[in-house]
Amino acid sequence: MEISHMERALFWPGRCLRGQLDQVRALNLTALARVRGVSVGDVVRCGKHVGVKSPAPWQALALEAAHRIAVGLRTDV
């Protein structure tokens, strides 16, 4: 039973963020920053997203992505 719940959980981000490429990137950027223990600004300045002046838009998009996933989880129960 728990395995089937875990398997379903693996698909939530992809299903909830389908077609929202900027939100997916933003969520990945913020996750990478947290794992590395650095700011989102550091990841943006050093990665392939060089040229983005402020990390604030990425953080806002990541919050939108997380909200979409949360809404999807609530409706999927």
Buried (B, 14 or more C-beta within 10 A) or exposed (E): EEEEEEEEEEEBBEEBBEEBEBBBBBBBBBEBBEEEEEBBBBBBBEEEBEEBEEBEBBBEBBBBBBEBBEEBEEEEE
